[in-house]
Amino acid sequence: MSRAITETAVPTPEPTSHAGYGTLFRNRQFMTLWIAQIFSQFGDRAVFVLFVAVLTAQQASHATLAESGAAQMTSWLYVAFTIPAILLSPIAGVYVDRWSHRSVLVLSNLVRGFCVALVILPWVSRSLILDFALAFLTSVGCQFFGPAETSSIPRLVKRQELYAANSLFFTTMMIALGFGFAIGEPIISHVGLSRAPLAIALLFFMSAVLLLMIKDNAPGSESHDPWWEELRFGLAYISGNALVFRAIMKITILFSTIITLNIVAVGLAQQVLHIQPFQFGYIVAAAGVGMGIGNFWVAHWGHGLKPNLLVYSGFSGLGLFMSAMGSLGFIQDYLCPALGFTNFSWHGALMCVPLLMSMLTGVSCAMVAVPTQAALQAVVPEELRGKVFGAQNTAMSAASTIPVVMAGVLIDNLPGGVSSTLFLIGIPTLAAGIYHLIRSTRSQGEGSPKGSLLTDR
């Protein structure tokens, strides 16, 4: 496959060439895709809570499983969801570029809904192997949904609306990331663990019905190179285009941190807030609200700031607020007893403190993600979108697997538990963010051009 791979082949959009959310709300095709994404994203997050609750119930009834902590078990559950992303995302991206995007979106939702519904069977919910297998298969469906959805956005909106469209999608995705976890616990509490799979599967089925109404692409009927050749070209495009490669690296680092924080939230709920492990969704929900607020601010006003300063300020804030959350356990266990407050806890009105820190962590994430991801989606050529975003999903999943597993083990075994783990993640992130922020500030002071969202170092 002989195609030129150069950085100049991908035009960089002007940061100011964007439209507001108003025009998007009048676009029925985009709104249908957006609402379907919300149902699907909520389903994805609620599924994770469902499996956490199922595994927690198995721990309580099996002495051999009780030896593993909740955070460690959650880490291995995340691995089951991640393996398909590492192995299948690049291949899925190749076929997404070949197939009908609408068909891929609908079928991926139906597959996920069917797999989740199977958990209602008693012999399935009581089997550790089957639970992990269904988590694996649910993730397989997700790997085709992601590239097809991302590739559909530029087809449904005008170019000047693309920045706002991508930021809106990321906003709702992050809100669903938080509230999807948060709704998992009320669903389980109201309908019971035995019926919760059907309620969550309904979210995927509703998304599938909505996606039947969007405008489809026109997949070509011409012959294609073998999938491995197209995959090779997609990877060569990324590695040969330094602008796209750097943007993917920033998103990958951020995603790895966000997913690790989901595991940390389980430990924070259990060890510091002393609530049930599957109620960690309330902590993640606060981060989701923060991400939504941050994404809205960046989409409307952040584009006027220097992109590298915005991104590295976000990384600095991320490290700062993670470290602040890490201090909560030490304040509760050591500082307050030393001051005479022996029964101190982060309950009642004081619960707003960890929730506020979680929300500010979400705002910091948005400062990194929105400008980088929106610009990346805008500049990738249409014929390469599936391959590039499939490879991006693989990079994000692969990079996050080891930190997630390590975080679960450290939370359950390290002295200080979740507090020490948050410091181990937060302090290096804060130091690196401040270092690059100072470096970028000096570069701007020396007269460097403002640059685009993809040319930052």
C-alpha angles and dihedrals in degrees: 000000000000112000129142116250113200136144091235090061088076115063116216114229120232110254091228096052099094140109129225129251093264096080091046092056088058092052105092095190093053093043091053091052091045095051091045088052090054093054091046094047093048089050092050093053096042089051090060091052090048092055091045089055092046092050091045089054090050090050090055092053100040121062093202092056093046089073090070117078122235094250092050092050089048090052092056090047088055089052089056089055092044103050094074090049091056097043104033110028097084092046091044089053091055093054093042087062088054103041138063107281092210092053091049092050094048096045094046090056093048092050093050093046092051093049092050092047090057090067088075089074108096095221089053098047091050095052117086091197094051092046092054090044092054090047087053093050092046088055091050089062090049093057092065094042096058101057092039092052094046091047091051096058098073090048094057100045137048119257093251089054095050098091093052091043093054093045091049091051091049091047094054091041091057093044089051088048088061103033092038087065090041095054091050093074096048090048090053092045096049103039099024130242091277094059100032093090091064093048092051093043088056089066091061093045091052090051090051092053092051093049091058087073101056124100112263130222122243106246112206121247095209121113119273135212116253111286092249090057092051090045090051091052093049091052091045089053091054095045092044095050107067092188094058092039093056092048092051090049092054092048090046094053091047093047091049090054094046094051091046088053089058089060090044089053090061090055092043091053093048103037105030109021093033096220129129115292093237089057090071086105091085090062092047090046090060089052089049091053089050091050090050092051092045093047092051091050094047093047093053105031110002094075088074092063127083104273098222092051090049093049097046092044085057093052090048092051090047092056093043097053094042088055089048090054088049090058093059095079093048091048090052097043103035117009100047095045088050088054092049099261097123097164097045117142138160093249132120115010091353089067086082089071098066090036091053092049090049090051092051088050087057092050089053091051091054091054088061102036107043101056094039100044096040093052092045091054091047098054104041110101115248095243091056102042097098093048096045096046092042089054090046090055089052092050092049094047095044093047093050099047099078095043090048094051091044091049092054093049093045093048092053098040112022118097105256090025114208093005094059090044092054090052091050089055100034104047097054090045091051092047094048092045093051091046094054092040091056090044092051092046091053091048091052090048090054090059102263113163119260091246130190131291091263102045098067118114 
